[in-house]
């Protein structure tokens, strides 16, 4: 067994579009019957079962605590060394300053264009403290604002610094956040006249989401004969900005110089990212059964990714997008796409793609049973980097 592979033991996805009593997989595979058009959680209802435990936490930490607890409670800690069990969380939009930095670097929006998203820096710390204390985790633990935590988690497990890692990516929006994101061109109409993308659910839907995963080192795994889901390849391509004029803005007498346009990737960037991930996993394009795309509603970015996929994979490779069903703040969330890919591998079927034009026959339009062993996943993190990963069932 390749010691570079990381085992996905369990995961949880929380989304306001999932009705009460319905699982993530039911909404993923049967969205027409199991979907609600909600953008935000009813947070009081979500945290009610653990109200006393999260009484000192804010909105994002409370939701993340519930998500993490749902999978941590399934673990038998009797044979686990707590010093070998760590946790990494990414709490998107955790502070006003953090949002400013993201918007300045990625979208060319300065402080004057930002709605007052005034979260506390204590978000990540209160979440981390609550989870680590409850379960006695003493392994590597940290909070990564504005990042995807899977990359660092994989490094920690491969370097033998831990046997298990709890990983979380949590994105919470207040009303002010939602109003601000609607001002972004590619989320609410653009120069080509594409309007009401939010309402039409073509991938650029701003919704809250929470994903928790428990990952295990394959070297530590005892039952090596049982089929499992592995993260076996990974790449991280940094965002590039257009060479455009700078805007000079002032906020509270503090000068800000910001780029004027959205970060942009070419088809070659997407190809590079996917090839790095496949090489890391030691697989070829012919081995890939399906690609979960990071379609996000940005017409230019989506087209460049599609070009790269068509040039890299043959017609037998299925294409899937789940963003029209679940949506995320900044496009294709890598961990969300990874959870969907893991569900597909486990159930040996592909979910339907919604919100894609009928003329695009490469996307899988209906739930389809299919023998699946290897899926490539594309995504973005909230600083605009492309992330590609290879998930395998073996």
C-alpha positions as CSV (number, residue, x, y, z in Angstrom):
1,X,0.0,0.0,0.0
2,X,1.3,3.5,-0.8
3,X,2.1,5.2,2.5
4,X,1.4,8.5,0.8
5,X,-2.3,7.8,0.7
6,X,-4.5,9.3,3.4
7,X,-7.7,7.5,4.4
8,X,-11.0,9.3,4.8
9,X,-12.7,7.6,7.8
10,X,-15.8,9.7,8.1
11,X,-17.2,13.1,7.1
12,X,-20.2,15.4,7.7
13,X,-21.7,18.1,5.5
14,X,-24.0,20.7,6.8
15,X,-26.0,22.9,4.4
16,X,-29.1,25.0,4.8
17,X,-30.5,23.3,1.6
18,X,-30.6,19.9,3.3
19,X,-34.1,19.5,4.8
20,X,-34.5,18.2,8.4
21,X,-34.2,14.5,8.7
22,X,-32.5,14.2,5.3
23,X,-28.8,13.2,4.8
24,X,-26.2,14.9,2.6
25,X,-26.2,11.9,0.3
26,X,-30.0,12.0,-0.2
27,X,-29.8,15.7,-1.3
28,X,-26.7,15.0,-3.4
29,X,-28.2,12.1,-5.3
30,X,-31.9,13.2,-5.3
31,X,-31.9,17.0,-5.2
32,X,-35.3,17.4,-6.8
33,X,-37.0,15.6,-3.9
34,X,-34.6,16.6,-1.0
35,X,-33.7,20.3,-1.4
36,X,-34.7,23.6,0.2
37,X,-33.9,27.1,-1.3
38,X,-32.2,28.4,1.9
39,X,-29.1,30.5,2.0
40,X,-28.5,30.5,5.8
41,X,-28.9,28.1,8.7
42,X,-31.5,28.5,11.3
43,X,-28.6,28.5,13.8
44,X,-30.8,28.4,16.9
45,X,-32.3,25.2,15.6
46,X,-28.9,23.7,14.6
47,X,-27.3,24.3,18.0
48,X,-30.3,23.5,20.2
49,X,-29.1,19.9,21.1
50,X,-25.7,21.3,22.3
51,X,-26.8,24.8,23.5
52,X,-25.0,24.6,26.8
53,X,-21.8,23.4,25.2
54,X,-21.7,26.3,22.6
55,X,-23.1,29.1,24.8
56,X,-19.9,31.1,24.6
57,X,-19.3,30.5,20.9
58,X,-20.5,32.7,18.1
59,X,-22.4,31.6,14.9
60,X,-19.6,30.0,12.9
61,X,-17.9,28.3,15.9
62,X,-21.3,26.9,17.0
63,X,-22.1,25.4,13.6
64,X,-18.6,24.0,13.3
65,X,-18.8,22.4,16.7
66,X,-22.1,20.7,15.8
67,X,-20.6,19.4,12.5
68,X,-17.4,18.1,14.1
69,X,-19.2,16.5,17.0
70,X,-21.4,14.5,14.7
71,X,-18.5,12.5,13.5
72,X,-16.3,12.6,16.6
73,X,-19.0,11.0,18.7
74,X,-18.7,7.8,16.5
75,X,-15.1,7.2,17.4
76,X,-14.0,4.6,19.9
77,X,-11.1,6.4,21.7
78,X,-10.2,3.3,23.8
79,X,-7.3,2.3,21.5
80,X,-6.3,5.8,20.3
81,X,-3.3,7.8,21.6
82,X,-4.7,11.3,22.1
83,X,-1.2,12.8,21.4
84,X,-1.5,11.3,17.9
85,X,-4.9,12.9,17.2
86,X,-4.9,16.5,16.0
87,X,-7.4,19.1,14.5
88,X,-7.2,21.8,11.8
89,X,-10.0,24.1,11.1
90,X,-10.5,26.8,8.4
91,X,-13.1,29.4,9.5
92,X,-13.9,31.5,6.5
93,X,-14.9,35.1,7.0
94,X,-13.6,34.9,10.6
95,X,-12.8,38.5,10.9
96,X,-13.4,41.9,9.2
97,X,-9.7,42.4,8.5
98,X,-9.5,38.9,7.0
99,X,-12.4,39.6,4.6
100,X,-10.8,42.8,3.6
101,X,-7.6,41.0,2.6
102,X,-9.5,38.4,0.6
103,X,-11.6,40.9,-1.2
104,X,-8.6,43.2,-1.9
105,X,-6.4,40.4,-3.3
106,X,-9.0,38.4,-5.1
107,X,-11.8,40.6,-6.2
108,X,-10.2,44.0,-6.3
109,X,-12.6,45.4,-3.8
110,X,-11.2,47.8,-1.1
111,X,-12.4,48.6,2.3
112,X,-14.9,51.2,1.1
113,X,-16.7,48.6,-0.9
114,X,-17.0,46.0,2.0
115,X,-20.0,45.6,4.1
116,X,-19.4,45.5,7.9
117,X,-18.6,41.8,8.5
118,X,-17.2,42.3,11.9
119,X,-16.5,38.8,13.2
120,X,-14.1,38.3,16.1
121,X,-10.6,36.8,15.8
122,X,-11.7,34.5,18.7
123,X,-13.9,32.4,16.3
124,X,-11.2,29.8,15.5
125,X,-9.8,29.7,19.0
126,X,-13.2,29.1,20.7
127,X,-14.0,26.4,18.2
128,X,-10.5,24.7,18.6
129,X,-10.6,24.9,22.4
130,X,-14.2,23.5,22.5
131,X,-13.4,20.5,20.3
132,X,-10.0,19.7,21.7
133,X,-11.1,19.9,25.3
134,X,-14.2,17.8,24.8
135,X,-12.3,15.0,23.1
136,X,-8.9,15.5,24.7
137,X,-7.1,15.9,21.4
138,X,-3.4,16.6,22.1
139,X,-2.0,16.2,18.6
140,X,-1.1,19.0,16.1
141,X,-3.9,21.6,16.3
142,X,-4.3,25.0,14.5
143,X,-6.8,27.3,12.8
144,X,-6.2,28.5,9.2
145,X,-8.3,31.5,8.2
146,X,-8.8,31.7,4.4
147,X,-7.2,28.4,3.5
148,X,-8.1,24.8,2.7
149,X,-6.9,22.7,5.6
150,X,-6.5,19.4,3.7
151,X,-3.1,20.3,2.3
152,X,-1.5,20.8,5.8
153,X,-3.4,17.8,7.2
154,X,-1.9,15.6,4.5
155,X,1.6,16.8,5.2
156,X,1.2,16.2,9.0
157,X,-0.1,12.6,8.4
158,X,2.5,11.8,5.8
159,X,5.3,13.1,8.0
160,X,4.1,10.8,10.8
161,X,3.3,13.6,13.2
162,X,-0.2,12.2,13.8
163,X,-2.3,9.2,13.1
164,X,-5.7,10.9,13.0
165,X,-6.7,14.5,12.1
166,X,-10.1,16.2,12.4
167,X,-10.4,18.6,9.5
168,X,-13.0,21.3,9.1
169,X,-13.9,24.0,6.6
170,X,-16.7,26.2,7.8
171,X,-18.3,29.2,6.0
172,X,-20.9,31.3,7.7
173,X,-22.6,34.4,6.3
174,X,-24.5,37.1,8.1
175,X,-27.1,39.1,6.1
176,X,-24.5,41.8,5.5
177,X,-22.2,39.2,3.9
178,X,-24.9,38.0,1.6
179,X,-25.7,41.6,0.5
180,X,-22.1,42.3,-0.2
181,X,-21.5,39.2,-2.3
182,X,-24.5,40.1,-4.4
183,X,-22.5,43.2,-5.5
184,X,-19.8,41.1,-7.1
185,X,-20.2,41.1,-10.9
186,X,-20.0,37.4,-11.6
187,X,-22.5,36.6,-8.8
188,X,-25.2,39.0,-9.8
189,X,-25.0,39.8,-13.5
190,X,-22.1,40.7,-15.7
191,X,-21.2,42.7,-18.8
192,X,-22.6,40.0,-21.1
193,X,-26.1,40.4,-19.6
194,X,-26.2,37.3,-17.4
195,X,-28.3,38.3,-14.5
196,X,-30.0,36.7,-11.5
197,X,-27.5,33.9,-11.3
198,X,-28.3,33.7,-7.6
199,X,-31.9,33.0,-8.3
200,X,-31.4,30.8,-11.2
201,X,-28.8,28.6,-9.3
202,X,-26.3,28.3,-12.1
203,X,-23.5,27.6,-9.7
204,X,-22.9,31.0,-8.2
205,X,-25.2,30.6,-5.2
206,X,-24.1,32.2,-2.0
207,X,-24.9,29.8,0.8
208,X,-23.5,28.8,4.1
209,X,-21.7,25.4,4.4
210,X,-19.8,23.3,6.9
211,X,-17.7,20.3,6.1
212,X,-15.9,18.1,8.7
213,X,-13.7,15.1,8.0
214,X,-11.7,12.6,9.9
215,X,-8.5,11.5,8.1
216,X,-6.2,8.6,9.0
217,X,-2.7,7.7,8.0
218,X,-2.7,4.6,5.8
219,X,0.4,3.4,7.7
220,X,-1.5,3.4,10.9
221,X,-4.6,1.7,9.5
222,X,-4.9,-1.9,10.9
223,X,-7.6,-3.4,8.5
224,X,-5.8,-3.0,5.2
225,X,-8.0,-5.5,3.3
226,X,-11.3,-3.6,3.7
227,X,-12.0,-1.1,0.8
228,X,-11.6,2.5,1.8
229,X,-11.6,6.0,0.4
230,X,-8.2,7.6,-0.1
231,X,-6.9,11.0,-0.8
232,X,-3.9,10.0,-3.0
233,X,-3.0,13.1,-4.9
234,X,-3.0,16.8,-4.3
235,X,-2.0,20.1,-5.9
236,X,-2.3,23.8,-5.0
237,X,-2.0,26.5,-7.7
238,X,-1.7,30.1,-6.5
239,X,-3.9,32.8,-7.9
240,X,-2.7,35.2,-10.5
241,X,-3.9,38.8,-10.9
242,X,-4.4,40.6,-14.1
243,X,-1.8,43.2,-14.9
244,X,-4.1,46.2,-14.5
245,X,-4.0,49.7,-13.0
246,X,-4.1,50.0,-9.2
247,X,-6.9,51.8,-7.3
248,X,-6.0,54.0,-4.4
249,X,-8.5,53.9,-1.7
250,X,-8.6,55.3,1.8
251,X,-10.3,53.6,4.8
252,X,-10.2,55.3,8.2
253,X,-7.3,57.5,7.0
254,X,-5.4,54.3,6.1
255,X,-4.4,54.1,2.3
256,X,-5.1,50.9,0.5
257,X,-3.8,50.0,-2.9
258,X,-5.7,47.3,-4.6
259,X,-5.9,45.5,-7.9
260,X,-8.9,46.3,-10.0
261,X,-10.0,42.9,-11.4
262,X,-10.8,39.4,-10.4
263,X,-8.0,36.9,-10.3
264,X,-8.0,34.8,-13.4
265,X,-6.8,31.3,-14.4
266,X,-6.2,30.0,-17.9
267,X,-6.9,26.5,-19.2
268,X,-3.2,25.9,-18.8
269,X,-3.4,26.7,-15.1
270,X,-6.2,24.1,-14.6
271,X,-4.3,21.6,-16.7
272,X,-1.2,22.1,-14.6
273,X,-3.1,21.7,-11.3
274,X,-4.8,18.5,-12.5
275,X,-1.6,17.0,-13.9
276,X,0.2,17.7,-10.6
277,X,-2.5,15.9,-8.6
278,X,-2.5,12.9,-11.0
279,X,1.2,12.6,-10.9
280,X,1.2,12.8,-7.1
281,X,-1.4,10.0,-7.0
282,X,0.6,8.0,-9.7
283,X,-2.4,7.8,-12.0
284,X,-3.0,8.9,-15.6
285,X,-5.9,10.7,-17.2
286,X,-7.2,7.3,-18.5
287,X,-7.5,6.1,-14.9
288,X,-9.9,9.0,-14.0
289,X,-13.6,7.8,-14.0
290,X,-15.1,11.2,-13.2
291,X,-14.1,14.9,-12.6
292,X,-16.0,17.0,-10.0
293,X,-15.5,20.5,-11.4
294,X,-15.2,23.8,-9.6
295,X,-17.9,25.5,-11.7
296,X,-18.7,28.7,-9.8
297,X,-20.8,30.9,-12.1
298,X,-17.9,33.0,-13.3
299,X,-18.3,32.5,-17.1
300,X,-14.7,33.0,-18.0
301,X,-13.2,30.8,-15.2
302,X,-15.8,28.0,-15.8
303,X,-15.0,28.0,-19.6
304,X,-11.2,27.8,-18.9
305,X,-11.7,24.9,-16.6
306,X,-14.0,23.2,-19.1
307,X,-11.4,23.6,-21.9
308,X,-8.7,22.1,-19.7
309,X,-10.9,19.1,-18.8
310,X,-11.9,18.4,-22.4
311,X,-8.3,18.6,-23.5
312,X,-7.1,16.3,-20.7
313,X,-9.7,13.6,-20.5
314,X,-11.5,11.5,-23.1
315,X,-15.3,11.3,-23.5
316,X,-15.6,8.3,-21.2
317,X,-14.7,10.6,-18.2
318,X,-17.9,11.9,-16.6
319,X,-18.2,15.5,-15.5
320,X,-20.1,16.5,-12.4
321,X,-20.9,19.9,-10.8
322,X,-22.7,20.1,-7.4
323,X,-22.5,23.9,-7.0
324,X,-26.0,24.6,-8.3
325,X,-27.4,22.4,-5.6
326,X,-25.2,23.3,-2.6
327,X,-23.5,26.5,-3.6
328,X,-20.7,28.3,-1.6
329,X,-19.6,31.8,-1.0
330,X,-16.7,31.9,-3.4
331,X,-17.4,29.2,-5.9
332,X,-16.4,25.6,-5.9
333,X,-15.4,24.6,-2.4
334,X,-12.7,21.9,-2.6
335,X,-13.7,20.1,0.6
336,X,-17.4,20.1,-0.4
337,X,-16.6,18.7,-3.8
338,X,-14.3,16.1,-2.0
339,X,-17.2,15.0,0.2
340,X,-19.4,14.6,-2.8
341,X,-16.7,12.5,-4.6
342,X,-16.3,10.3,-1.5
343,X,-20.1,9.7,-1.4
344,X,-20.0,8.8,-5.1
345,X,-17.1,6.3,-4.5
346,X,-18.8,4.8,-1.5
347,X,-22.2,4.4,-3.3
348,X,-20.7,3.6,-6.7
349,X,-22.9,6.2,-8.4
350,X,-22.7,9.8,-9.7
351,X,-25.0,12.6,-8.7
352,X,-27.0,14.7,-11.2
353,X,-25.6,18.1,-12.3
354,X,-28.1,20.9,-12.2
355,X,-27.9,24.4,-13.6
356,X,-25.8,23.5,-16.7
357,X,-27.0,24.4,-20.1
358,X,-28.7,21.6,-22.0
359,X,-26.3,21.9,-24.9
360,X,-23.4,20.8,-22.7
361,X,-23.6,17.0,-23.0
362,X,-20.4,16.2,-21.1
363,X,-22.0,16.9,-17.7
364,X,-23.8,14.0,-16.1
365,X,-27.5,15.1,-15.9
366,X,-29.1,12.2,-14.0
367,X,-28.1,10.0,-11.0
368,X,-26.1,7.2,-12.6
369,X,-24.8,3.9,-11.2
370,X,-21.2,3.4,-12.4
371,X,-18.2,1.5,-11.3
372,X,-15.9,4.1,-9.8
373,X,-12.4,3.7,-8.5
374,X,-10.7,7.1,-9.1
375,X,-12.2,10.6,-9.1
376,X,-10.4,13.9,-9.7
377,X,-11.8,16.9,-7.8
378,X,-11.2,20.5,-8.6
379,X,-12.0,23.4,-6.3
380,X,-11.0,26.8,-5.0
381,X,-10.2,28.0,-1.5
382,X,-11.4,31.4,-0.4
383,X,-8.1,33.1,-1.3
384,X,-8.7,32.1,-4.9
385,X,-6.2,29.2,-5.3
386,X,-7.1,26.3,-7.6
387,X,-6.9,23.0,-5.7
388,X,-7.0,19.6,-7.4
389,X,-7.1,16.3,-5.6
390,X,-7.4,12.6,-6.5
391,X,-9.7,10.4,-4.5
392,X,-9.7,6.6,-4.9
393,X,-11.8,3.7,-3.7
394,X,-9.6,0.6,-3.2
